Amino acid sequence: MAFPSTSPIKTATRIVRRNGAAAVRQIEADICVVGAGIAGVSAALEATQLGRKVALVDGLHALGGQAVNSVIGTFCGLFSNGHSGYRTVHGVADGILRDLGAQDALFYRHGGPSNTTVVMYDEVALARWIEEKVRQAGITVLLGAVMRQVNRDGRRIQSIELATRYGDVTVAATSFVDATGDAALAYNAGLACREAEAGPIYGTQMVVIEAIEEAHQPDRPEVAERLKRKAKDKNSDAIQE
């Protein structure tokens, strides 16, 4: 179906150039949060609710970090273990569970050896929720920003220098929050960071298995056994059973 046009399509163009060296953009905030994963977003939103002016920085080109970009879609640790597990995490989590629950974009799963309650959610729905809440809060967002320099006076960070696709940016703030997940802000500032003296540190390991027929869905012991069997097969690049 063709729709009549009420105005002509504008096709004219013009030439633009950057004049000389780009000026370094200066941003000032009460609190600068480095890392826009779920922890950084939570810190930024909570800070704005306290009336603080907040800048939120991340090297990715999207908010949400692994919570929306890792294809895992699982919140663990919001509830205590046991048959009658109760929620121990509130704050921003209240809004996420309320709003995504109203959209049928999450469900609760109970089970495992310790009767853990985990929340499975739609990553796209969470991404849209984060974007809208950050927009409503008036947070200054800097995405695709790579940290080049951290300036401090004694143990207190004064500012960070960032490289972006549209030029350099300096963010000065009264306080900084390192929500990078690997202490990138503290390390680049030259502050003391603690690491394991010997041996690795094991975190949570999660696996997404696709193309499973729901009518023949394997139980957890069977999945574990298949993973062990496939791990021994050096010629296997993926789980295909």
C-alpha positions as CSV (number, residue, x, y, z in Angstrom):
1,M,0.0,0.0,0.0
2,A,1.3,3.4,-1.0
3,F,1.0,6.3,1.5
4,P,0.7,9.8,0.1
5,S,3.5,12.1,1.1
6,T,2.5,15.4,2.7
7,S,5.9,16.9,2.2
8,P,8.8,16.4,-0.2
9,I,11.7,14.1,0.9
10,K,14.7,16.2,1.7
11,T,17.7,15.0,-0.2
12,A,20.1,18.0,0.0
13,T,23.5,17.5,1.7
14,R,26.3,19.7,2.9
15,I,30.0,19.2,3.7
16,V,31.1,19.5,7.3
17,R,34.6,19.2,8.8
18,R,36.0,19.4,12.2
19,N,38.0,22.6,12.6
20,G,41.3,22.0,14.1
21,A,42.0,19.7,17.1
22,A,38.9,18.7,19.0
23,A,38.5,20.4,22.4
24,V,38.5,18.1,25.4
25,R,35.0,17.8,26.7
26,Q,34.8,18.6,30.4
27,I,32.1,17.0,32.6
28,E,31.6,17.6,36.3
29,A,29.5,15.4,38.6
30,D,29.0,14.6,42.2
31,I,29.5,10.9,41.6
32,C,31.1,9.2,38.6
33,V,30.3,5.5,38.3
34,V,32.7,3.6,36.1
35,G,31.1,0.4,34.8
36,A,27.5,0.3,33.6
37,G,26.6,-3.3,34.4
38,I,23.8,-4.1,36.8
39,A,26.0,-3.0,39.8
40,G,27.0,0.3,38.2
41,V,23.5,1.1,37.0
42,S,22.2,0.3,40.5
43,A,24.7,2.7,42.1
44,A,24.0,5.4,39.6
45,L,20.2,5.2,40.1
46,E,20.4,5.1,43.9
47,A,22.7,8.1,43.8
48,T,20.3,10.2,41.8
49,Q,17.5,9.3,44.2
50,L,19.7,10.9,46.9
51,G,19.9,14.1,44.8
52,R,23.4,13.6,43.4
53,K,24.5,14.6,39.9
54,V,25.8,11.4,38.3
55,A,28.0,10.4,35.4
56,L,27.9,6.8,34.2
57,V,30.8,5.5,32.1
58,D,31.3,2.2,30.3
59,G,33.6,0.9,27.5
60,L,30.7,-0.9,25.8
61,H,28.3,0.8,23.5
62,A,25.3,-0.3,25.5
63,L,24.1,-0.1,29.1
64,G,23.6,-3.2,31.3
65,G,27.0,-5.0,31.0
66,Q,26.8,-8.8,31.3
67,A,23.3,-8.6,32.7
68,V,22.0,-7.8,29.1
69,N,24.9,-8.8,26.9
70,S,26.0,-12.3,28.0
71,V,22.9,-14.3,26.9
72,I,22.6,-15.7,30.4
73,G,19.5,-13.9,31.6
74,T,19.7,-15.1,35.2
75,F,19.7,-13.2,38.6
76,C,21.2,-15.3,41.4
77,G,21.6,-14.2,45.0
78,L,18.4,-12.2,45.3
79,F,16.9,-14.7,47.6
80,S,18.2,-16.7,50.6
81,N,18.6,-20.5,50.2
82,G,16.1,-23.0,51.6
83,H,12.6,-24.1,51.1
84,S,11.2,-20.7,52.3
85,G,13.8,-18.5,50.7
86,Y,13.1,-14.8,51.2
87,R,14.4,-11.9,49.2
88,T,17.5,-10.3,50.7
89,V,18.2,-7.8,47.9
90,H,16.0,-4.7,47.4
91,G,16.6,-1.2,46.0
92,V,16.8,-1.3,42.2
93,A,15.9,-5.0,42.3
94,D,12.4,-4.0,43.5
95,G,11.7,-2.1,40.4
96,I,13.2,-4.7,38.0
97,L,11.1,-7.6,39.5
98,R,8.0,-5.5,39.7
99,D,8.1,-4.0,36.1
100,L,9.5,-7.1,34.3
101,G,7.1,-9.3,36.2
102,A,4.2,-7.1,35.0
103,Q,5.4,-7.7,31.4
104,D,5.7,-11.5,31.8
105,A,9.4,-11.0,31.1
106,L,10.7,-13.1,34.0
107,F,10.0,-16.2,36.0
108,Y,11.2,-17.8,39.2
109,R,12.9,-21.1,39.3
110,H,13.4,-23.1,42.6
111,G,15.6,-26.1,43.1
112,G,19.1,-27.4,43.2
113,P,20.9,-28.9,46.2
114,S,20.3,-25.9,48.4
115,N,16.8,-25.0,47.1
116,T,18.1,-21.8,45.6
117,T,15.6,-19.3,44.0
118,V,16.9,-17.8,40.8
119,V,15.2,-15.3,38.5
120,M,15.2,-15.9,34.7
121,Y,14.5,-12.8,32.7
122,D,14.2,-11.5,29.2
123,E,17.5,-9.6,28.4
124,V,15.9,-7.2,25.9
125,A,13.2,-6.3,28.4
126,L,15.8,-5.6,31.1
127,A,17.9,-3.6,28.6
128,R,14.9,-1.4,27.8
129,W,14.1,-1.0,31.5
130,I,17.7,0.1,32.3
131,E,17.8,2.6,29.4
132,E,14.5,4.2,30.4
133,K,15.3,4.4,34.1
134,V,18.7,6.0,33.4
135,R,17.1,8.4,31.0
136,Q,14.4,9.4,33.5
137,A,17.0,9.9,36.2
138,G,18.9,12.5,34.0
139,I,22.2,10.6,34.4
140,T,25.0,11.7,32.1
141,V,26.0,8.6,30.1
142,L,29.3,8.0,28.4
143,L,29.4,4.8,26.4
144,G,32.2,3.4,24.3
145,A,34.5,5.4,26.5
146,V,38.0,3.9,27.1
147,M,39.8,5.0,30.3
148,R,43.3,6.4,29.4
149,Q,44.3,8.2,32.6
150,V,43.2,8.4,36.2
151,N,44.2,11.5,38.2
152,R,44.3,11.5,41.9
153,D,45.5,13.5,44.9
154,G,46.8,11.1,47.5
155,R,44.3,8.2,47.7
156,R,41.4,10.3,46.4
157,I,40.6,10.2,42.7
158,Q,40.0,13.6,41.2
159,S,39.2,12.9,37.6
160,I,39.4,10.4,34.8
161,E,40.4,11.0,31.2
162,L,38.5,9.0,28.5
163,A,38.9,8.4,24.8
164,T,35.6,8.3,22.8
165,R,34.9,8.1,19.1
166,Y,34.1,11.8,19.1
167,G,37.1,13.0,21.0
168,D,38.6,13.0,24.5
169,V,36.5,13.6,27.6
170,T,37.5,14.4,31.2
171,V,35.2,13.6,34.0
172,A,35.8,15.3,37.4
173,A,33.8,14.3,40.4
174,T,33.7,14.5,44.1
175,S,33.4,10.7,44.4
176,F,34.0,7.7,42.1
177,V,32.5,4.3,42.2
178,D,34.5,1.4,40.7
179,A,31.8,-1.0,39.3
180,T,34.1,-2.4,36.5
181,G,34.1,-5.9,38.0
182,D,37.9,-6.2,37.7
183,A,39.0,-3.1,39.7
184,A,40.0,-1.3,36.5
185,L,39.5,2.1,37.9
186,A,41.4,1.4,41.2
187,Y,44.2,-0.4,39.3
188,N,44.7,2.4,36.7
189,A,44.7,4.9,39.6
190,G,47.7,3.1,41.1
191,L,45.7,2.2,44.2
192,A,46.4,-1.1,46.1
193,C,44.4,-4.0,44.7
194,R,44.2,-7.4,46.3
195,E,44.5,-10.6,44.3
196,A,45.0,-14.3,45.1
197,E,48.5,-15.0,46.2
198,A,48.5,-18.5,44.8
199,G,46.0,-20.4,42.7
200,P,42.9,-19.3,40.8
201,I,39.7,-17.8,42.1
202,Y,36.7,-19.7,41.1
203,G,33.4,-17.8,40.4
204,T,30.0,-18.9,39.3
205,Q,30.0,-21.0,36.1
206,M,26.9,-20.8,33.9
207,V,26.2,-22.6,30.7
208,V,23.5,-21.9,28.0
209,I,22.5,-25.0,26.1
210,E,20.4,-24.3,23.0
211,A,18.2,-26.4,20.7
212,I,16.8,-28.7,23.5
213,E,13.5,-30.3,22.9
214,E,11.3,-29.5,25.8
215,A,9.6,-32.9,25.7
216,H,13.0,-34.5,26.2
217,Q,14.7,-32.0,28.4
218,P,17.6,-33.6,30.3
219,D,17.8,-33.2,34.1
220,R,20.7,-31.5,35.8
221,P,22.8,-34.7,36.4
222,E,22.4,-35.7,32.8
223,V,23.5,-32.3,31.6
224,A,26.6,-32.5,33.9
225,E,27.5,-35.9,32.6
226,R,27.2,-34.8,29.0
227,L,29.4,-31.8,29.6
228,K,32.0,-34.0,31.2
229,R,31.9,-36.4,28.3
230,K,32.1,-33.7,25.7
231,A,34.9,-31.9,27.5
232,K,37.1,-35.0,27.0
233,D,36.5,-35.0,23.3
234,K,39.2,-32.7,21.9
235,N,37.6,-32.8,18.5
236,S,34.3,-31.4,19.7
237,D,33.7,-27.7,19.3
238,A,30.2,-27.6,20.6
239,I,27.6,-29.6,22.6
240,Q,25.5,-31.4,19.9
241,E,23.3,-34.1,21.4
